[in-house]
Amino acid sequence: MDFNSLPTEVILTHPRQLLGSVCLDWTPQPGHYLNWKGQTYTVLERRHRYQLKSGRYRLYQISLYVQSVEQPEDKTLINGHWVIGDASCRFNAYSELIRCAVNPSGPCQGCHFYEPS
């Protein structure tokens, strides 16, 4: 079975709720965005479930734990991964999940904590 054709559960973390199941044509990693039924979610965690069959374990399902978000418009691709916020700021977390330590919800534009790195 192709890894990308595995059934994938989409689970909302808070309040904990199964949103549904889908077979994705890509492998979402934590920090990636997933559009599901008109809503955008951030993937927080990915879990694999295995099944013992004929004396061997095989991957049979993936679970994505997600959180509802609005995609930030201020993101930059740096060294192959997305960074939220102004990457030139000293306080930027260089993360796909959190913008910075002092102003995590943003926006970066006009932030009085800005310091060039």
Buried (B, 14 or more C-beta within 10 A) or exposed (E): EEEEEBEBBBBBBEEEEEBEEBEBEEEBEBBBBBEBEEEEBBBBEBEEEEEEEEEEEEEEBBBBBBEEEEEBEBBBEEEEEBBBBBBEBEBBBBBBBBBBEEBBEBEBEEBEEBEEE
